[in-house]
Amino acid sequence: MAMAAYLSRIARLSASHQNPVRTFSSSITPFSSFRALKSAIKTEEDPLKIAKLFELSISIPTFRRFRPLFTLSVHKLSRSKRFDLIDRILTNSITSSPPPQLASEGYWLRIAMLYSQVGMVDNALQLFDKMLQQQNCTLTEKSLCGILSVMIDNKIYDDKLQQTFEAFVTKTGISPGVKSYNLILKAHCKGGHVDEAQALIEKMETENNVHPNIDSYNILLGGYLDSKKKSAFDMVVKQINEKGLEHNLTTYNHRILRYCKNKECVRAKKLLDEMISKGVEPNSCSYNTIIFGFCKVGDLESAKKLLEQMVSDGYVKAPSFGYYTLMKHMVDEGEFDGGLEICKDIIQKKWVPPFEATGLLVNGLVKNSKADEAKEIVMKFKNRLNGPALQSWGKIEATLPI
């Protein structure tokens, strides 16, 4: 947009807006471009000015479509504890929106999620009521999932969630599908009521003609992992297999963790190989869980081989966790040569090795008559540090025999 045209548009908006630009302080002026407007909102710290900038811009289509500025404005006002201003700007965003936008279910959900992100649950629920009252958009299961997500994201897992769910279904006539029920399953598990989740899975199919999917069972697996009910976990795995559902990444990762918690790391590694053979790509959690498991049972050689496999497989960019875990356990077990090798890899990757393990490694190398290697590690290690981290290391270094 040319500068003259943009300034003209700002002037027209200012004349018609309840909070015209001329009421701003002299430090806030009309903007020559949308980039300038974005910059002003990003750098402004005064809550009232942020709100006025938002309200001035809400009628500009480019602004309404640019979601990051909505999120940024709301979160900046939240940090200032100006929840009144959050409600004001989001209410204005609804009242100022053109009919086509208000006919979009997604737009209403987007505003509701902004309320949810800053803990304004009642405002979000009131927005859903307003959406129902205005009857200007077609509602789908997305809205039901949205209202459930608002409550779950704000840790509301009790009867209020079930009551809200039932009331919304009654008002709208929306038929809950598997996505809605999965959210209720999630609420039961997060609230520590995994057995209720298990009962709901059974009801879904028998009473509501909704078929649980692999995500439904994954939620149960996660709940039983958290509650340490191993036999119930294994029962769910059996149900998955009986129903012929394909394992996905989450299913495999839950099962891998189950084996590692039970110190069955070899079985976990076989499961990793199985998922790869079936075309399910592992993530860093798949590898790191088993690496940590092998380290906990003292099988450092297997942990090292798996770390090398993670690098060679190429499914993920090897994160620092596996390296840190292996280095720490090698040093704890007195395998200083192996610890030195891993420490060098860490430094080469431009990460910072764990302080305590590095100190123990240096001590061990010196005791094994490898003072030169110890000094080299310390020198390279210190080159990765600055500020308070360097000072913290200095306290450890002062105790080292080098």
N, C-alpha and C positions, 0 to 999 in steps of 0.2 A: 504494500500500500504506500503510495506517495505521501510525503510528509504533509503537504497541504490538505490532502483529502483526509488523512488520519486526524489531523488537528480539527478539521471541520466536523468530523464525526464525534470527536470528544466533546466539542462545544455543544453539539445538539444533545448529546447524552447529559451533559452537565446541566443544561437548561431544564430538562425534564425530570432529572433524578431528585429524590428526596434529600440526598446528601451531595449537593453539587460540589464540583472540584474547587470552587472558589472558597469553600469553607475549610479546605485543607490549610495547614500551615504553609508558610512561604517556601519551605523546603521541598514541598511536593508540587510538581508542575505537570501539565499535560505531556504525554509521551509521543515521541516521534515515530515509534515502531512498537510492535508487539514484544520484541526482544527487550526494549527498554522497560516496558511494563513488567515483564517477567523479572528483570533484574531488580526493579523497585520492590516487588513483593518479596523476593529472596533476601534482600538486604535490610528491609525495614524491620525494626524491632518493636516499635510502638504498637500495641495491640489495636488501639482505636484507628490508627492510620492504616494498618493492614486490613481491617474490616472495611474502611472507606474505599481503599483501593479495590478491594474485591467487589464491593457494591457498584462502584463506578464502572467496572469492566464487565459485569455479569450480562449486560445486554449485547455484548460483542460476541458474535458466533464463534470466532476463533478462540476466545477465552473459554466459552462454555464447553468447547470440545477438548480443551487441553486439561486432562485430568490431573497431571502432576501439580498444577497450581492450586487446584481445589484441595488436594491432600496436604500440600505444603502450608497453605493458609490455615487450615483447620488444626494441623499439628503445632504450628507456631502459636496460635491462640490457646491451645490446650496447655502448652508449656507455661504460658502466662496465667493459667487458671481462669481465662476469660470464656467460660462456657456460655455465658449470656451472649457474647459476640458470635460464638460458633452457631448458636441457635438462630441468631439474627441473620447471619449471612446465608445459612443454608435454607432458612425459610424464604428469604428474598430470592434465592436461586430458583425456588419452586414458583413463587408468585410472578417472577419476571420471565419465566420460560415461555416460549411460544407453544401453541397447541400441539404441533407435531412432536415436540420434545416430551411434553406431558403425556403423550399417547404411547411413549416408550417405557415399557416395564423396566428395562435395563437402567434407564435414567433414575427412576425412583429408587431402585435397588442400590445404585451407586451412592445416592445421598444417604440412604439408610446405613450403608457400610461406613460412611464417614463418621456418622454419629457413633456407630459401634466401636470404631477404632479408638475413640477417645473416651469410651466408657459411658456414653450418654444413651443408655439402653432405653429408658422411658421415652426419650425423644424419638428414637428409632422406631419403637413400637407405635407411637402416635402417628408417625409418618405413614406407616402401613395402613392405619385406620383412615387417614386422610386420603390415601390412594384409593381405598375402597369406596369412600364417600363420593369422591369426584367421578368415579366410574368413566374415566376417559382413556383407559388403556386395558387391553386384554390381559388377564392374569393367567399365569401358568404355574407349574410346579416350582419354577424358579423363585417365585415370591415366597412360597412355603419354605423352600430351602433357605431363602434369605432370612426369614424371621427366625428360623431355628439356628442359623449360623450366628446371628446377632447374640443370641442367648448363650450359645456354647462358647463363642469367642470371649464372652465376659463371665465365664465360669458359672453359669446358671444351669445346674443339672437337676434341680429338684422338681417338685410337683408343678411349679410355675411353668416350666417348659412344656410339660405334658398338657396342662390346661390351655396354654397359649396355642399349642399345636391343634388341639381339638376345636377350640373356638374359631381359629382361622379357617379350618377345613369346613366347619359349619357355615360360616359367613360367606365363603367363596364358592363352595361346592367343588373345590379342587380335589381330585382323587390322588392321594399320596402314592408315589411310586417308590422304587427301590432307593433312589437318591435321598428322599425324605426320611425313609425308615433308617437308612444308614447313618444319618445325622442323629437320630434318636438313639441308635445303638452306640454311637460315639459318646453321647451324653451319659448313657448308663455306665459305660466303661470308665469314663473320666470321673464319674461320681462314685466309683468303687462298687458298682452294682453289676458285676459281670454276669451273674446268674440271671438277672432280669434281662440282660441283653440276649442271653442264650434262649430264654423263654420267648422273647419277641421274635427272634429268627424263626422259631417254630410256628408262631402265630401268623407271621407274614404270609406264609404259603398256605396254611390250612384255613385261615379266617379271612384274609384280605386278598388272596390270589395275587400276591406279589412275590416273585421268585428272588430269593437272596442271591447275590452274585459274589464273585471272589472278594470284592471289597468288603462285603458284609462279614464274611468269615475272617478276613484279615483284621477287622476291628476287634472281633472276638479273640483272635490269637494275641493281639497286642494287649488286650485286657487281662487275659490269663497269664501272660508273661509278667505283667506288672504285679499281679496278685500272687504270683509264684505258685499257681495251681498247675503243676506239670501234667498230671493225669488228664485234667480237663483240656489242657492245650493239645495233648496227643489225641484226645477224642475228636477235637475240631479238625485236626489234620486228617483223621480217618473219614470224617464226614465230607471233607473237600474231595478226597479221592473217590469216595463212593458216589458222589454226585457228578464225577467226571469233569470238575472245574479245573481249568489250567492254572497252575501256579504262576504268579507274576513276581516282580522284583520284591515287593513287600512281603509276600508269602515266604519266599526263599530267605529273605533277611531275618524274618521272625524265627524261622526254623533253625537257621544258622546260630542265632543268638541262644535259642533254647539248648542246642547241643553244647555250645561253648560254656554256658552257665552250668551245665552238668558235667563239664570237663571232658566232653566227648568231641575233642577238636578234630580228630581224624575223620569222624562221621560228618562234621561240619565242612571239612575240606572236600569230601566226596560230594556233598550236596552242592558246593560251589562248582565243582566240575560238571555236575549234572545240569545245573541251570545254564551254564555256558553251552553245553552240548545241545540243549533244547532251544537255543537262540535267545535266552533271556540275559541281557547284558547286566553284569554286576555293577554296582557303584562302589565308591570308596568304603562305605559302611560294610559291604559284603566282605571285603578283604580285611579291613582293620579289625573287625570283630574276631576273626579267626587268628590274625596275628597276635592280638592281645590274649586270646585264649591259649595259644601255644606258649606264649611267654609266661602266663600264670601257672601253667603246669610244668614249666622248666624245659620245654622242648624248643630251645632257641634256634636250633638248626632248621627245624621245620618252619619256624617263624621267618627266618631269613630267606629261605627258599620261596615262601609265599610272597614276601615283599618283592623279591626279584621277579616273580611271576606277574605281580601286579604291574610292574614297570613294563615287562615284555608283552603282556596281553594288550595293553594300550587302550583298554576300555575307559580308564579314568586317568587323569593326571595325578600321579601319586602324591597324596597330601602328606604333610609333615607328621601327622599322628603316628603312622606306622614306624617311621624312622625314630621318632622320639621314644616310643614304647620299646622298640628293640634295643636302642642304645642304653636306656635306663636299666633294663633287665640284664643286659650283658655285663654292664659295670657292676650291678648288684651281685651277679654270680661270679665275679672275678675274671671274666673273659675280656681282658683289657685290649687284646689285639683286635678282636672282633668289634669291640666298642670304639676303638680308634678308627677302624675302617668306616663304620657307620657315621661317626662324628665328622670325618672328612667329607663324606657324601652330603651331610647336612649343610656344612659350610659351603661346599661347592654349589649347592642349590640356593645359596644366599639366604638361608634360614639361620636362626640363632639357636644353637643347641641348648638343652635345658641346663640351667646353671648348676644345680646340685650334682647332676650326673657328670657334668664336665669336670667339676672339682674332684669328684671321686675317681674319674678317669685319669686325671693328671697325677693324683696321688699314687694310683696303681701303676702307671707307667714309670714313675720315678723309682718305685720300689722294685720294679722289674728291670732296672738299669736302662731305661729308655728316656732319660731326661731330655735329650735333644728333641725327640718326638713330642714330649710334653710341652716344651717351650714353644715349639712350632705351632701346636694347637692353640696355646694361650695367645700367641701373637695374632693368628688368623681370627680367633674368636673375638678378641678385643677390637679388631678392625670392623666387626659387624655391629658394635655397640656405640651408643652416644648418650649424653645426658644422664638422667637418673639410672638407666640400665647400666651404664659404665661405672657409676658410683657403687651400685649394688654389687657388681662383679668385683670391684676393687676390694671390698670387704672379704670376699671369698678368697681372692688371689693372695691377700696378705697372709693367709694361713697355709698356703701351699709351699711345699719344699722345693721351690725353684728360684 
